[in-house]
Amino acid sequence: MAQGPKQVNINFNLDPNKTKVLYADTCLISNNDHVVVLSFAQVMSDPTQQNIVSRVALTKAQAKDFLKTLNDHLEKFEV
């Protein structure tokens, strides 16, 4: 009888003194054949200017998994 993939528990460490939570007004998405890059920006005092505060690069497979997980999460917790 075939068994599914073995589940692995992963522990994440989060030090709130070292890991900032950044608010973003905008997310710019760029990609090439191998990578998807999410660039998060905040509006500056001049509304026509935005400052990139964080960038995250994902493989296409990771981006697809992220999109599915985000969509599932939003559907589950939407009121």
Backbone atoms as SQL, in Angstrom:
CREATE TABLE atoms (id INTEGER PRIMARY KEY, chain TEXT, resi INTEGER, resn TEXT, atom TEXT, x REAL, y REAL, z REAL);
INSERT INTO atoms VALUES
  (1, 'A', 1, 'MET', 'N', 0.839, -1.175, 0.000),
  (2, 'A', 1, 'MET', 'CA', 0.000, 0.000, 0.000),
  (3, 'A', 1, 'MET', 'C', 0.889, 1.244, 0.000),
  (4, 'A', 2, 'ALA', 'N', 0.639, 2.175, -0.906),
  (5, 'A', 2, 'ALA', 'CA', 1.448, 3.397, -1.010),
  (6, 'A', 2, 'ALA', 'C', 1.097, 4.371, 0.112),
  (7, 'A', 3, 'GLN', 'N', 2.126, 4.978, 0.659),
  (8, 'A', 3, 'GLN', 'CA', 1.922, 5.973, 1.715),
  (9, 'A', 3, 'GLN', 'C', 2.236, 7.354, 1.170),
  (10, 'A', 4, 'GLY', 'N', 1.564, 8.383, 1.729),
  (11, 'A', 4, 'GLY', 'CA', 1.816, 9.761, 1.329),
  (12, 'A', 4, 'GLY', 'C', 3.145, 10.244, 1.871),
  (13, 'A', 5, 'PRO', 'N', 3.512, 11.466, 1.520),
  (14, 'A', 5, 'PRO', 'CA', 4.779, 12.015, 1.993),
  (15, 'A', 5, 'PRO', 'C', 4.797, 12.112, 3.515),
  (16, 'A', 6, 'LYS', 'N', 5.952, 11.862, 4.089),
  (17, 'A', 6, 'LYS', 'CA', 6.132, 11.928, 5.533),
  (18, 'A', 6, 'LYS', 'C', 6.104, 13.392, 5.979),
  (19, 'A', 7, 'GLN', 'N', 5.302, 13.688, 7.010),
  (20, 'A', 7, 'GLN', 'CA', 5.235, 15.055, 7.529),
  (21, 'A', 7, 'GLN', 'C', 6.418, 15.329, 8.429),
  (22, 'A', 8, 'VAL', 'N', 6.982, 16.529, 8.301),
  (23, 'A', 8, 'VAL', 'CA', 8.101, 16.957, 9.120),
  (24, 'A', 8, 'VAL', 'C', 7.672, 18.193, 9.884),
  (25, 'A', 9, 'ASN', 'N', 7.891, 18.193, 11.190),
  (26, 'A', 9, 'ASN', 'CA', 7.600, 19.378, 11.999),
  (27, 'A', 9, 'ASN', 'C', 8.785, 20.328, 11.931),
  (28, 'A', 10, 'ILE', 'N', 8.509, 21.594, 11.662),
  (29, 'A', 10, 'ILE', 'CA', 9.549, 22.611, 11.582),
  (30, 'A', 10, 'ILE', 'C', 9.266, 23.642, 12.665),
  (31, 'A', 11, 'ASN', 'N', 10.279, 23.973, 13.434),
  (32, 'A', 11, 'ASN', 'CA', 10.157, 25.008, 14.466),
  (33, 'A', 11, 'ASN', 'C', 10.736, 26.306, 13.936),
  (34, 'A', 12, 'PHE', 'N', 9.985, 27.393, 14.078),
  (35, 'A', 12, 'PHE', 'CA', 10.440, 28.707, 13.656),
  (36, 'A', 12, 'PHE', 'C', 10.796, 29.520, 14.891),
  (37, 'A', 13, 'ASN', 'N', 11.926, 30.197, 14.838),
  (38, 'A', 13, 'ASN', 'CA', 12.340, 31.078, 15.924),
  (39, 'A', 13, 'ASN', 'C', 12.048, 32.510, 15.524),
  (40, 'A', 14, 'LEU', 'N', 11.429, 33.268, 16.417),
  (41, 'A', 14, 'LEU', 'CA', 11.102, 34.664, 16.156),
  (42, 'A', 14, 'LEU', 'C', 11.523, 35.494, 17.352),
  (43, 'A', 15, 'ASP', 'N', 12.507, 36.361, 17.123),
  (44, 'A', 15, 'ASP', 'CA', 12.949, 37.289, 18.158),
  (45, 'A', 15, 'ASP', 'C', 12.324, 38.646, 17.829),
  (46, 'A', 16, 'PRO', 'N', 11.289, 39.072, 18.596),
  (47, 'A', 16, 'PRO', 'CA', 10.603, 40.323, 18.270),
  (48, 'A', 16, 'PRO', 'C', 11.514, 41.548, 18.348),
  (49, 'A', 17, 'ASN', 'N', 12.645, 41.429, 19.027),
  (50, 'A', 17, 'ASN', 'CA', 13.585, 42.552, 19.089),
  (51, 'A', 17, 'ASN', 'C', 14.431, 42.669, 17.830),
  (52, 'A', 18, 'LYS', 'N', 14.501, 41.591, 17.058),
  (53, 'A', 18, 'LYS', 'CA', 15.321, 41.598, 15.845),
  (54, 'A', 18, 'LYS', 'C', 14.500, 41.539, 14.559),
  (55, 'A', 19, 'THR', 'N', 13.271, 41.070, 14.660),
  (56, 'A', 19, 'THR', 'CA', 12.438, 40.888, 13.478),
  (57, 'A', 19, 'THR', 'C', 11.366, 41.963, 13.440),
  (58, 'A', 20, 'LYS', 'N', 11.532, 42.902, 12.520),
  (59, 'A', 20, 'LYS', 'CA', 10.579, 44.007, 12.407),
  (60, 'A', 20, 'LYS', 'C', 9.337, 43.582, 11.634),
  (61, 'A', 21, 'VAL', 'N', 8.219, 44.170, 11.997),
  (62, 'A', 21, 'VAL', 'CA', 7.008, 44.054, 11.201),
  (63, 'A', 21, 'VAL', 'C', 6.883, 45.375, 10.451),
  (64, 'A', 22, 'LEU', 'N', 6.877, 45.306, 9.136),
  (65, 'A', 22, 'LEU', 'CA', 6.815, 46.508, 8.313),
  (66, 'A', 22, 'LEU', 'C', 5.456, 46.596, 7.632),
  (67, 'A', 23, 'TYR', 'N', 4.870, 47.780, 7.670),
  (68, 'A', 23, 'TYR', 'CA', 3.627, 48.031, 6.953),
  (69, 'A', 23, 'TYR', 'C', 3.979, 48.394, 5.517),
  (70, 'A', 24, 'ALA', 'N', 3.224, 47.892, 4.571),
  (71, 'A', 24, 'ALA', 'CA', 3.447, 48.222, 3.168),
  (72, 'A', 24, 'ALA', 'C', 2.150, 48.750, 2.554),
  (73, 'A', 25, 'ASP', 'N', 2.277, 49.844, 1.818),
  (74, 'A', 25, 'ASP', 'CA', 1.142, 50.401, 1.084),
  (75, 'A', 25, 'ASP', 'C', 0.984, 49.742, -0.285),
  (76, 'A', 26, 'THR', 'N', 2.109, 49.249, -0.822),
  (77, 'A', 26, 'THR', 'CA', 2.124, 48.727, -2.181),
  (78, 'A', 26, 'THR', 'C', 3.019, 47.499, -2.259),
  (79, 'A', 27, 'CYS', 'N', 2.653, 46.574, -3.120),
  (80, 'A', 27, 'CYS', 'CA', 3.514, 45.428, -3.419),
  (81, 'A', 27, 'CYS', 'C', 3.719, 45.390, -4.932),
  (82, 'A', 28, 'LEU', 'N', 4.969, 45.495, -5.342),
  (83, 'A', 28, 'LEU', 'CA', 5.315, 45.391, -6.759),
  (84, 'A', 28, 'LEU', 'C', 5.796, 43.965, -7.013),
  (85, 'A', 29, 'ILE', 'N', 5.365, 43.383, -8.099),
  (86, 'A', 29, 'ILE', 'CA', 5.737, 42.007, -8.414),
  (87, 'A', 29, 'ILE', 'C', 6.486, 41.995, -9.737),
  (88, 'A', 30, 'SER', 'N', 7.676, 41.389, -9.703),
  (89, 'A', 30, 'SER', 'CA', 8.445, 41.220, -10.936),
  (90, 'A', 30, 'SER', 'C', 8.913, 39.774, -11.003),
  (91, 'A', 31, 'ASN', 'N', 9.252, 39.321, -12.203),
  (92, 'A', 31, 'ASN', 'CA', 9.695, 37.940, -12.346),
  (93, 'A', 31, 'ASN', 'C', 10.553, 37.781, -13.586),
  (94, 'A', 32, 'ASN', 'N', 11.274, 36.661, -13.601),
  (95, 'A', 32, 'ASN', 'CA', 11.945, 36.205, -14.804),
  (96, 'A', 32, 'ASN', 'C', 11.605, 34.728, -14.969),
  (97, 'A', 33, 'ASP', 'N', 12.376, 33.993, -15.726),
  (98, 'A', 33, 'ASP', 'CA', 12.043, 32.587, -15.966),
  (99, 'A', 33, 'ASP', 'C', 12.147, 31.716, -14.720),
  (100, 'A', 34, 'HIS', 'N', 12.883, 32.179, -13.699),
  (101, 'A', 34, 'HIS', 'CA', 13.171, 31.331, -12.543),
  (102, 'A', 34, 'HIS', 'C', 12.656, 31.866, -11.210),
  (103, 'A', 35, 'VAL', 'N', 12.499, 33.178, -11.085),
  (104, 'A', 35, 'VAL', 'CA', 12.261, 33.799, -9.780),
  (105, 'A', 35, 'VAL', 'C', 11.116, 34.811, -9.858),
  (106, 'A', 36, 'VAL', 'N', 10.349, 34.890, -8.762),
  (107, 'A', 36, 'VAL', 'CA', 9.337, 35.931, -8.573),
  (108, 'A', 36, 'VAL', 'C', 9.832, 36.800, -7.418),
  (109, 'A', 37, 'VAL', 'N', 9.859, 38.117, -7.621),
  (110, 'A', 37, 'VAL', 'CA', 10.323, 39.037, -6.578),
  (111, 'A', 37, 'VAL', 'C', 9.167, 39.927, -6.153),
  (112, 'A', 38, 'LEU', 'N', 8.897, 39.954, -4.845),
  (113, 'A', 38, 'LEU', 'CA', 7.885, 40.833, -4.263),
  (114, 'A', 38, 'LEU', 'C', 8.622, 41.986, -3.604),
  (115, 'A', 39, 'SER', 'N', 8.354, 43.207, -4.039),
  (116, 'A', 39, 'SER', 'CA', 8.960, 44.401, -3.457),
  (117, 'A', 39, 'SER', 'C', 7.867, 45.183, -2.742),
  (118, 'A', 40, 'PHE', 'N', 8.039, 45.371, -1.436),
  (119, 'A', 40, 'PHE', 'CA', 7.047, 46.052, -0.614),
  (120, 'A', 40, 'PHE', 'C', 7.479, 47.488, -0.380),
  (121, 'A', 41, 'ALA', 'N', 6.527, 48.426, -0.549),
  (122, 'A', 41, 'ALA', 'CA', 6.857, 49.846, -0.471),
  (123, 'A', 41, 'ALA', 'C', 5.915, 50.588, 0.465),
  (124, 'A', 42, 'GLN', 'N', 6.437, 51.682, 1.024),
  (125, 'A', 42, 'GLN', 'CA', 5.656, 52.593, 1.864),
  (126, 'A', 42, 'GLN', 'C', 5.599, 53.949, 1.176),
  (127, 'A', 43, 'VAL', 'N', 4.441, 54.607, 1.295),
  (128, 'A', 43, 'VAL', 'CA', 4.277, 55.949, 0.742),
  (129, 'A', 43, 'VAL', 'C', 5.125, 56.921, 1.554),
  (130, 'A', 44, 'MET', 'N', 5.791, 57.815, 0.859),
  (131, 'A', 44, 'MET', 'CA', 6.607, 58.850, 1.513),
  (132, 'A', 44, 'MET', 'C', 5.721, 60.069, 1.770),
  (133, 'A', 45, 'SER', 'N', 6.304, 61.132, 2.330),
  (134, 'A', 45, 'SER', 'CA', 5.523, 62.346, 2.580),
  (135, 'A', 45, 'SER', 'C', 4.982, 62.936, 1.279),
  (136, 'A', 46, 'ASP', 'N', 5.720, 62.777, 0.184),
  (137, 'A', 46, 'ASP', 'CA', 5.232, 63.147, -1.149),
  (138, 'A', 46, 'ASP', 'C', 4.499, 61.930, -1.704),
  (139, 'A', 47, 'PRO', 'N', 3.177, 62.019, -1.888),
  (140, 'A', 47, 'PRO', 'CA', 2.407, 60.845, -2.318),
  (141, 'A', 47, 'PRO', 'C', 2.839, 60.251, -3.658),
  (142, 'A', 48, 'THR', 'N', 3.615, 60.984, -4.429),
  (143, 'A', 48, 'THR', 'CA', 4.080, 60.434, -5.706),
  (144, 'A', 48, 'THR', 'C', 5.361, 59.622, -5.532),
  (145, 'A', 49, 'GLN', 'N', 5.892, 59.563, -4.320),
  (146, 'A', 49, 'GLN', 'CA', 7.114, 58.814, -4.038),
  (147, 'A', 49, 'GLN', 'C', 6.825, 57.662, -3.085),
  (148, 'A', 50, 'GLN', 'N', 7.420, 56.521, -3.349),
  (149, 'A', 50, 'GLN', 'CA', 7.304, 55.391, -2.438),
  (150, 'A', 50, 'GLN', 'C', 8.697, 54.822, -2.187),
  (151, 'A', 51, 'ASN', 'N', 8.909, 54.340, -0.977),
  (152, 'A', 51, 'ASN', 'CA', 10.191, 53.798, -0.570),
  (153, 'A', 51, 'ASN', 'C', 10.077, 52.284, -0.432),
  (154, 'A', 52, 'ILE', 'N', 10.901, 51.531, -1.166),
  (155, 'A', 52, 'ILE', 'CA', 10.925, 50.077, -1.025),
  (156, 'A', 52, 'ILE', 'C', 11.530, 49.759, 0.340),
  (157, 'A', 53, 'VAL', 'N', 10.788, 49.010, 1.169),
  (158, 'A', 53, 'VAL', 'CA', 11.257, 48.704, 2.526),
  (159, 'A', 53, 'VAL', 'C', 11.669, 47.240, 2.680),
  (160, 'A', 54, 'SER', 'N', 11.241, 46.388, 1.761),
  (161, 'A', 54, 'SER', 'CA', 11.597, 44.975, 1.860),
  (162, 'A', 54, 'SER', 'C', 11.381, 44.309, 0.510),
  (163, 'A', 55, 'ARG', 'N', 12.232, 43.319, 0.220),
  (164, 'A', 55, 'ARG', 'CA', 12.080, 42.538, -1.010),
  (165, 'A', 55, 'ARG', 'C', 12.202, 41.067, -0.654),
  (166, 'A', 56, 'VAL', 'N', 11.354, 40.243, -1.274),
  (167, 'A', 56, 'VAL', 'CA', 11.374, 38.799, -1.048),
  (168, 'A', 56, 'VAL', 'C', 11.433, 38.112, -2.409),
  (169, 'A', 57, 'ALA', 'N', 12.408, 37.227, -2.581),
  (170, 'A', 57, 'ALA', 'CA', 12.535, 36.460, -3.821),
  (171, 'A', 57, 'ALA', 'C', 12.095, 35.028, -3.564),
  (172, 'A', 58, 'LEU', 'N', 11.280, 34.511, -4.471),
  (173, 'A', 58, 'LEU', 'CA', 10.761, 33.142, -4.370),
  (174, 'A', 58, 'LEU', 'C', 10.945, 32.436, -5.705),
  (175, 'A', 59, 'THR', 'N', 11.160, 31.119, -5.641),
  (176, 'A', 59, 'THR', 'CA', 11.106, 30.359, -6.886),
  (177, 'A', 59, 'THR', 'C', 9.648, 30.363, -7.347),
  (178, 'A', 60, 'LYS', 'N', 9.428, 29.996, -8.583),
  (179, 'A', 60, 'LYS', 'CA', 8.047, 29.951, -9.065),
  (180, 'A', 60, 'LYS', 'C', 7.218, 28.961, -8.256),
  (181, 'A', 61, 'ALA', 'N', 7.793, 27.822, -7.901),
  (182, 'A', 61, 'ALA', 'CA', 7.066, 26.831, -7.098),
  (183, 'A', 61, 'ALA', 'C', 6.723, 27.401, -5.725),
  (184, 'A', 62, 'GLN', 'N', 7.674, 28.094, -5.099),
  (185, 'A', 62, 'GLN', 'CA', 7.411, 28.706, -3.793),
  (186, 'A', 62, 'GLN', 'C', 6.336, 29.775, -3.912),
  (187, 'A', 63, 'ALA', 'N', 6.369, 30.569, -4.984),
  (188, 'A', 63, 'ALA', 'CA', 5.367, 31.622, -5.187),
  (189, 'A', 63, 'ALA', 'C', 3.975, 31.010, -5.350),
  (190, 'A', 64, 'LYS', 'N', 3.871, 29.904, -6.080),
  (191, 'A', 64, 'LYS', 'CA', 2.581, 29.230, -6.246),
  (192, 'A', 64, 'LYS', 'C', 2.075, 28.687, -4.914),
  (193, 'A', 65, 'ASP', 'N', 2.972, 28.077, -4.124),
  (194, 'A', 65, 'ASP', 'CA', 2.588, 27.579, -2.795),
  (195, 'A', 65, 'ASP', 'C', 2.151, 28.728, -1.896),
  (196, 'A', 66, 'PHE', 'N', 2.881, 29.848, -1.952),
  (197, 'A', 66, 'PHE', 'CA', 2.552, 31.023, -1.153),
  (198, 'A', 66, 'PHE', 'C', 1.172, 31.550, -1.525),
  (199, 'A', 67, 'LEU', 'N', 0.900, 31.652, -2.822),
  (200, 'A', 67, 'LEU', 'CA', -0.388, 32.143, -3.306),
  (201, 'A', 67, 'LEU', 'C', -1.525, 31.245, -2.823),
  (202, 'A', 68, 'LYS', 'N', -1.349, 29.933, -2.921),
  (203, 'A', 68, 'LYS', 'CA', -2.378, 29.000, -2.466),
  (204, 'A', 68, 'LYS', 'C', -2.595, 29.128, -0.963),
  (205, 'A', 69, 'THR', 'N', -1.513, 29.182, -0.191),
  (206, 'A', 69, 'THR', 'CA', -1.625, 29.290, 1.260),
  (207, 'A', 69, 'THR', 'C', -2.275, 30.602, 1.665),
  (208, 'A', 70, 'LEU', 'N', -1.888, 31.707, 1.025),
  (209, 'A', 70, 'LEU', 'CA', -2.474, 33.010, 1.326),
  (210, 'A', 70, 'LEU', 'C', -3.963, 33.013, 0.996),
  (211, 'A', 71, 'ASN', 'N', -4.330, 32.472, -0.155),
  (212, 'A', 71, 'ASN', 'CA', -5.735, 32.415, -0.558),
  (213, 'A', 71, 'ASN', 'C', -6.542, 31.567, 0.416),
  (214, 'A', 72, 'ASP', 'N', -6.013, 30.390, 0.794),
  (215, 'A', 72, 'ASP', 'CA', -6.704, 29.520, 1.755),
  (216, 'A', 72, 'ASP', 'C', -6.898, 30.243, 3.089),
  (217, 'A', 73, 'HIS', 'N', -5.856, 30.926, 3.525),
  (218, 'A', 73, 'HIS', 'CA', -5.912, 31.652, 4.807),
  (219, 'A', 73, 'HIS', 'C', -6.963, 32.766, 4.762),
  (220, 'A', 74, 'LEU', 'N', -6.964, 33.546, 3.689),
  (221, 'A', 74, 'LEU', 'CA', -7.929, 34.639, 3.570),
  (222, 'A', 74, 'LEU', 'C', -9.354, 34.117, 3.501),
  (223, 'A', 75, 'GLU', 'N', -9.585, 33.035, 2.777),
  (224, 'A', 75, 'GLU', 'CA', -10.935, 32.459, 2.700),
  (225, 'A', 75, 'GLU', 'C', -11.384, 31.939, 4.058),
  (226, 'A', 76, 'LYS', 'N', -10.473, 31.351, 4.793),
  (227, 'A', 76, 'LYS', 'CA', -10.815, 30.771, 6.102),
  (228, 'A', 76, 'LYS', 'C', -11.176, 31.843, 7.125),
  (229, 'A', 77, 'PHE', 'N', -10.481, 32.973, 7.085),
  (230, 'A', 77, 'PHE', 'CA', -10.655, 33.979, 8.117),
  (231, 'A', 77, 'PHE', 'C', -11.432, 35.210, 7.663),
  (232, 'A', 78, 'GLU', 'N', -11.931, 35.207, 6.424),
  (233, 'A', 78, 'GLU', 'CA', -12.738, 36.321, 5.946),
  (234, 'A', 78, 'GLU', 'C', -14.086, 36.319, 6.641),
  (235, 'A', 79, 'VAL', 'N', -14.552, 37.491, 6.989),
  (236, 'A', 79, 'VAL', 'CA', -15.835, 37.597, 7.696),
  (237, 'A', 79, 'VAL', 'C', -16.929, 37.944, 6.703);
